[in-house]
Amino acid sequence: MINNSNMKTTILNRLFSLSAVVFALSAIAVSFTACKERNTDFNLSGNCDIVALTLDEKYEGAIDLKSRTVVVAIPETYDEHVMTVTAITLSEGATADLHVGDQLNLTTPRAIRVSNGDVQLEYTLTVKHDEARITGFVINGQYIGVINQTAHTITAQVPAGSNLRSLTPTITYTEGATLTPASGVAQDFTSPVRYTVTYGTASLTYTVTVTEMSAPHVLYVGLAETQQQLPIEEQTACTWLLSNVEKAAYASFAQLQAGQVDLSECKVIWWHLHKDGGIDGKGQFENNAVQALAAVDALKAYYQAGGSFLLTRYATYLPAYIGEADCVPNNCWGQNEADAETVGGSWDFSIAGHADHALWQNLLMKSDAPENVFVCDAGYRITNSTAQYHIGADWGGYENREVFRSKTGAIDIAGSNDAVVAWEYLRTANHGAIVCIGSGCYDWYSVAGEAGTEYYHQNIAKITENAINYLKN
């Protein structure tokens, strides 16, 4: 039986719902029409350009309308904590949230909002201190000058017999600056030459001293003809040596082979060999170190006469070629410099049982880890280039440290339970000493490493200094 009362109620509800929908659609249409009418009143014709801006009466901004930036050049030591807007010019009809008389702290960038009608743009205001620096100095396209930015000095060595009266430096310096004397002009370096670089209000004078390379006490060797041509990892290590160790020099293996380097006073030869992607096995080493192996007779003669070696990274293969046991690191790998990994925390290696060795003295240590050497912090980018010995019965032929010592003739001086990451061949009556460091932690160059990663990285230089002094004595 049909209930007419319910049917009427249903019909009335549907009619009400339909009316509500029609009303809602009408409201939307009216709203859209009104909105459309209001849109026709938008003023989009005004320009929002910053035409000129001056701080502290005399420091004018360089305005880039495309990038919407304003850069104000100020003297090198000028205090930017409180600077006053003394002039600002905008497009006709425009206003800004920055006014003449406003005082700004420009230690960080400041946003400026410019409006004109219904148009609004945002600019970024920054200050840039004038800076004048020499950043690179190369003589005759080959010999790199070592720059001390604190003392404002540059030192360089050229081969004995070079004409110091006419050497031509190629100099890089702050972009936009002027340099006197000019780069690319031959100079007489029989006495120090002063170079002045000027940019805006900044000016620095560097004193350049060039000496002939006599018999070095410490020699950095490389596969490249000049230190400038070394991979950046090796070049960084070499630059540190020339900047920090007296009577140090660079020479190529080709020069050693040709007998062009006086080794009569040389106590230590350092070779730090980097190869993107790593070197794994004797075959790869021989393919990548052709120049070094061509000079092997000269290296053997030096070693047998009592000369010592510091061999780091893939250079740790060399002992097998100059008279030590025919053993090379069996646990090797490496990444490309451009794809270096970013470490998430401090990297370290163990010196358990060897903490009293000369190499591990006066380092920056963690109080709760007295048997670990830390080399970097979170944010450091590293290739983890490794050439070490795996210890264990699982693979590699070195079941334990006693077997390692017996087979290689070396003594382990750092490493974990399953790896030897640093080792040495002791001096004898028949040859000098060798220190090898093959840990992936031993790294000189970080591509775009984040700020704050240098604290423990100082240990790399100190370990190297310790090793050189140890071998010299």
C-alpha positions in Angstrom: 0.0 0.0 0.0 1.4 3.4 -1.0 1.6 6.1 1.7 0.6 9.4 -0.1 1.8 11.5 2.8 5.4 10.1 2.4 5.2 10.5 -1.3 4.3 14.2 -1.0 7.1 14.8 1.4 9.6 13.2 -0.9 8.4 15.3 -3.9 8.6 18.5 -1.8 12.2 17.6 -0.6 13.3 17.0 -4.2 11.8 20.3 -5.3 13.5 22.1 -2.5 16.9 20.5 -3.4 16.5 21.4 -7.0 15.7 25.0 -6.0 18.8 25.1 -3.9 21.0 23.9 -6.8 19.5 26.5 -9.1 20.1 29.2 -6.5 23.7 28.1 -5.9 24.4 28.0 -9.7 22.9 31.5 -10.0 25.1 32.8 -7.1 28.2 31.3 -8.8 27.3 33.0 -12.1 26.7 36.3 -10.4 29.9 35.9 -8.4 31.9 35.0 -11.6 30.4 38.0 -13.4 31.2 40.3 -10.6 34.8 38.9 -10.4 35.2 39.3 -14.1 34.0 42.9 -13.9 36.4 43.6 -11.1 39.3 42.0 -13.0 38.9 44.5 -15.7 39.9 47.1 -13.1 43.4 45.5 -12.3 46.2 47.9 -13.0 49.0 45.9 -14.6 50.7 48.6 -16.5 53.0 50.0 -13.9 56.8 49.1 -13.8 58.4 48.0 -10.6 62.0 48.8 -11.4 64.6 49.9 -8.8 66.4 52.6 -10.7 69.0 53.5 -8.2 69.9 52.8 -4.5 72.6 54.3 -2.3 73.7 53.2 1.1 75.7 55.4 3.6 75.7 58.3 1.1 78.4 56.9 -1.3 77.9 53.2 -1.8 75.8 52.7 -4.9 74.0 49.4 -5.8 74.6 47.5 -9.0 71.0 46.7 -10.1 70.2 43.6 -12.2 66.5 43.9 -13.3 66.5 40.4 -14.8 67.7 38.6 -11.7 66.1 41.3 -9.4 69.2 41.8 -7.4 70.9 44.8 -5.9 74.6 44.4 -5.0 76.4 47.2 -3.1 80.2 47.1 -3.2 81.7 48.3 0.1 85.4 48.5 1.3 87.1 45.3 2.4 86.9 45.9 6.1 83.6 48.0 6.1 81.1 47.2 8.9 77.8 46.1 7.2 75.9 45.6 10.5 74.3 49.1 10.4 73.9 50.7 7.0 71.5 53.6 6.1 69.5 53.9 3.0 70.4 57.4 1.8 68.8 57.3 -1.7 66.3 55.1 -3.6 64.8 55.8 -7.0 61.9 53.7 -8.4 59.9 53.5 -11.5 57.2 56.3 -11.8 54.3 55.6 -9.5 56.1 52.7 -7.7 56.5 52.3 -3.9 58.7 50.1 -1.9 58.9 48.7 1.7 62.4 50.3 1.9 62.7 54.1 2.5 65.3 56.7 2.8 66.6 56.7 6.4 65.9 53.0 7.0 68.8 51.4 8.8 69.7 47.8 7.7 71.8 45.0 9.0 73.2 43.5 5.8 75.2 40.7 7.2 72.5 38.6 5.5 70.6 39.5 2.3 67.5 41.7 2.7 64.3 41.5 0.5 62.9 44.6 -1.0 59.2 44.6 -2.2 58.3 47.1 -4.9 54.7 47.7 -5.9 53.0 49.7 -8.7 49.3 49.4 -9.0 48.5 45.7 -8.8 52.0 44.6 -9.8 54.5 43.6 -7.1 58.1 42.4 -7.5 60.7 41.3 -4.9 64.4 42.2 -5.1 67.3 40.9 -3.0 69.7 43.4 -1.6 73.2 42.2 -0.6 76.6 43.8 0.0 79.9 42.6 -1.4 83.2 43.5 0.2 85.9 44.6 -2.2 88.6 42.0 -2.4 91.9 41.9 -4.1 93.7 38.5 -4.3 96.2 36.7 -6.4 94.9 33.2 -6.6 97.3 31.5 -9.0 100.9 32.0 -10.1 102.6 29.8 -12.7 106.1 30.5 -14.2 106.7 29.6 -17.8 103.5 27.6 -17.9 105.1 24.9 -15.7 106.3 25.9 -12.2 103.6 26.7 -9.7 104.1 29.4 -7.1 103.0 28.7 -3.5 100.8 31.5 -2.3 100.7 32.5 1.4 97.6 34.6 1.7 98.4 35.6 5.3 101.9 36.8 4.7 101.1 37.9 1.1 104.1 36.1 -0.3 104.6 33.8 -3.3 107.5 31.4 -3.6 108.4 29.3 -6.7 111.2 27.0 -7.7 112.6 26.6 -11.2 115.2 24.1 -12.4 118.9 24.8 -11.8 120.4 26.8 -14.7 117.1 28.6 -15.5 117.5 32.2 -16.6 116.1 34.1 -13.6 116.5 37.4 -15.5 113.6 36.5 -17.9 110.8 34.4 -16.5 107.2 34.8 -17.5 104.5 34.3 -14.9 100.8 33.6 -15.7 98.8 35.1 -12.9 95.1 34.6 -11.9 93.5 37.2 -9.6 90.2 38.7 -8.5 87.9 39.1 -11.4 87.6 42.7 -12.5 90.7 43.7 -10.6 93.9 45.4 -12.0 97.4 43.9 -11.6 100.7 45.6 -11.7 103.0 44.4 -13.2 100.7 42.6 -15.6 100.3 38.9 -16.0 102.2 37.4 -19.0 105.0 39.9 -19.0 108.6 38.6 -18.5 110.3 39.8 -15.3 113.8 39.7 -13.7 113.5 37.4 -10.7 117.1 37.6 -9.5 115.6 39.5 -6.6 112.0 39.5 -5.3 109.3 41.2 -7.4 106.3 42.9 -5.9 102.9 42.5 -7.5 100.0 44.7 -6.5 96.4 43.7 -7.2 93.6 46.3 -6.8 89.8 46.1 -6.8 87.7 49.0 -5.7 88.9 50.0 -2.3 90.9 46.8 -1.8 94.6 46.6 -2.6 97.2 43.9 -1.7 100.9 43.7 -2.6 102.5 40.2 -2.9 106.2 39.6 -2.8 107.3 37.0 -5.2 110.6 35.1 -4.7 111.9 32.6 -7.3 114.8 30.3 -6.6 116.6 27.7 -8.6 115.9 24.2 -7.5 119.1 22.9 -5.9 119.4 19.4 -4.3 116.1 18.9 -2.5 115.8 17.3 0.9 112.2 16.1 0.2 111.0 15.4 -3.3 107.4 15.0 -4.4 107.2 12.9 -7.5 104.4 12.4 -10.0 103.5 11.0 -13.4 102.8 14.5 -14.8 105.5 16.7 -16.4 104.7 19.6 -14.1 102.9 19.9 -10.7 100.3 22.0 -12.4 99.2 19.0 -14.5 98.7 16.7 -11.5 95.2 15.5 -10.6 93.7 17.9 -8.1 94.0 15.3 -5.3 97.8 15.0 -5.9 98.2 18.7 -6.6 96.7 19.6 -3.2 99.1 17.3 -1.5 102.1 18.6 -3.4 101.1 22.2 -2.7 100.9 21.5 1.0 104.4 20.0 0.9 106.0 22.9 -1.0 104.3 25.4 1.4 105.2 23.7 4.6 108.4 21.6 4.3 111.8 23.3 3.8 113.9 22.4 0.8 111.0 20.5 -0.9 110.6 20.2 -4.6 108.5 18.6 -7.3 109.9 16.4 -10.1 108.4 14.1 -12.6 109.4 10.4 -13.0 110.6 11.3 -16.5 113.1 13.7 -14.9 114.2 11.0 -12.5 114.7 8.6 -15.3 116.7 11.1 -17.3 119.0 11.8 -14.3 117.9 15.5 -14.2 117.2 15.6 -10.5 120.0 15.9 -7.9 119.2 13.3 -5.2 122.4 13.7 -3.4 120.8 15.4 -0.4 117.3 13.9 -0.7 116.1 12.1 2.4 112.5 11.3 1.4 110.7 10.8 -1.9 106.9 11.1 -1.5 104.5 9.7 -4.1 100.7 10.1 -3.6 99.0 8.4 -6.6 95.4 9.1 -7.3 93.3 7.5 -10.1 89.6 8.1 -10.5 87.8 4.7 -10.1 90.7 3.2 -8.3 93.6 0.8 -9.2 93.0 -2.8 -8.4 95.8 -5.3 -9.1 99.3 -5.2 -10.6 98.0 -5.1 -14.1 96.1 -1.9 -13.6 98.9 -0.4 -11.7 101.4 -1.1 -14.5 99.0 0.3 -17.0 98.6 3.5 -15.0 102.1 4.0 -13.8 104.2 3.6 -17.0 106.4 6.6 -16.3 107.1 5.5 -12.7 108.1 2.0 -13.8 110.3 3.4 -16.5 112.2 5.2 -13.7 112.4 2.1 -11.5 116.2 1.7 -11.9 116.7 5.2 -10.5 114.3 4.5 -7.7 116.0 1.3 -6.8 119.4 3.0 -6.8 118.1 5.7 -4.5 116.5 3.1 -2.2 119.6 0.9 -2.0 121.7 4.0 -1.2 119.7 4.6 1.9 116.9 6.9 0.5 113.4 6.5 2.0 109.9 6.7 0.5 106.5 7.8 1.7 104.0 6.0 -0.5 100.3 6.9 -0.2 97.1 5.7 -1.9 97.9 3.6 -5.0 101.6 4.4 -4.8 101.6 1.6 -2.1 102.1 -0.8 -5.0 105.7 0.4 -5.6 107.6 -1.6 -3.0 107.1 -4.8 -5.1 109.0 -3.1 -7.9 112.0 -1.7 -6.0 113.2 -4.8 -4.2 110.6 -5.8 -1.6 108.5 -8.9 -1.7 106.3 -9.4 -4.8 103.2 -8.4 -2.8 100.7 -5.6 -3.5 97.6 -4.5 -1.7 94.7 -6.9 -2.2 91.8 -4.8 -1.1 91.5 -1.8 -3.5 88.8 0.5 -4.8 87.9 4.1 -5.4 85.3 6.6 -6.6 85.5 9.4 -9.1 86.4 12.8 -7.7 83.3 14.4 -9.3 81.0 11.8 -7.7 82.7 11.7 -4.3 80.4 10.6 -1.4 79.4 12.9 1.4 80.2 11.4 4.8 77.4 11.4 7.4 79.8 11.4 10.4 83.4 11.4 11.4 85.6 8.9 9.5 88.5 7.2 11.3 90.9 4.3 11.3 92.3 2.2 14.1 95.8 2.5 15.5 95.1 -0.1 18.3 98.4 -1.5 19.4 100.4 1.2 17.5 99.3 4.4 19.2 102.9 5.1 20.3 104.2 5.1 16.7 105.7 8.4 15.5 103.1 8.8 12.7 100.2 9.1 15.2 101.7 11.7 17.6 100.2 15.2 18.3 97.0 14.5 16.4 93.5 15.9 17.1 92.0 13.0 19.0 88.7 12.2 20.7 89.0 11.6 24.4 86.7 8.6 24.3 88.5 7.0 21.3 92.2 7.1 22.1 93.1 4.4 19.6 91.3 5.9 16.6 92.5 8.6 14.2 89.8 10.8 12.9 90.3 12.5 9.5 87.0 14.4 8.6 83.5 15.3 9.9 80.0 15.1 8.5 79.7 16.9 5.2 83.2 16.1 3.9 83.2 14.7 0.3 85.7 11.9 -0.2 86.5 9.3 -2.9 87.3 6.7 -0.4 90.3 5.6 -2.5 91.7 2.6 -0.8 94.8 0.3 -1.3 95.1 -1.8 1.8 95.6 -5.4 2.8 92.6 -7.6 3.8 93.4 -9.8 6.7 91.4 -13.0 7.2 91.0 -16.6 6.2 88.0 -15.8 4.0 90.0 -14.5 1.1 93.1 -12.7 0.0 95.9 -15.0 1.2 96.7 -13.2 4.5 95.0 -15.3 7.2 96.4 -13.1 10.0 99.0 -10.4 10.7 101.8 -12.9 11.2 101.2 -14.2 7.7 101.0 -10.6 6.4 104.4 -9.8 7.9 106.0 -13.0 6.7 104.8 -12.6 3.1 105.3 -8.9 2.6 108.3 -8.3 4.8 106.5 -5.3 6.2 105.2 -4.4 9.7 101.6 -3.2 10.2 101.2 0.1 12.0 97.5 0.8 11.6 94.3 -1.1 10.8 91.3 -3.0 12.1 90.9 -6.7 12.8 90.4 -7.5 9.1 92.6 -4.9 7.4 96.1 -3.4 7.5 95.7 0.3 6.3 99.3 1.5 7.1 102.5 -0.4 7.1 106.3 0.1 6.9 109.5 -1.5 5.7 112.2 -0.9 8.2 115.6 0.6 7.2 118.4 -1.9 6.9 122.1 -1.7 5.9 121.0 -2.4 2.3 118.2 0.1 1.8 116.3 3.0 3.3 112.8 2.8 4.9 109.3 2.9 3.4 106.1 4.1 5.0 102.9 3.1 3.2 99.4 4.6 3.9 96.6 2.9 1.9 93.6 3.8 4.0 90.6 5.4 2.2 90.6 7.9 5.0 93.8 9.4 3.8 92.5 12.1 1.5 93.7 15.6 0.6 91.1 17.1 -1.6 87.4 17.4 -1.0 85.3 18.6 -3.9 82.8 21.1 -2.6 83.1 19.9 1.0 80.7 21.7 3.4 82.0 24.3 5.8 83.0 22.8 9.2 84.6 19.7 7.8 88.2 20.8 8.3 88.7 20.2 12.0 89.8 16.6 12.0 91.0 16.9 8.4 94.0 18.7 9.8 95.2 15.3 10.9 96.1 14.4 7.3 98.7 17.1 7.1 100.1 16.3 10.6 100.3 12.6 9.8 102.2 13.4 6.6 104.5 15.8 8.5 105.2 13.1 11.1 105.9 10.5 8.4 108.4 12.8 6.6 110.2 13.7 9.8 110.2 10.0 10.8 111.8 8.9 7.5 114.3 11.8 7.4 115.7 10.6 10.8 
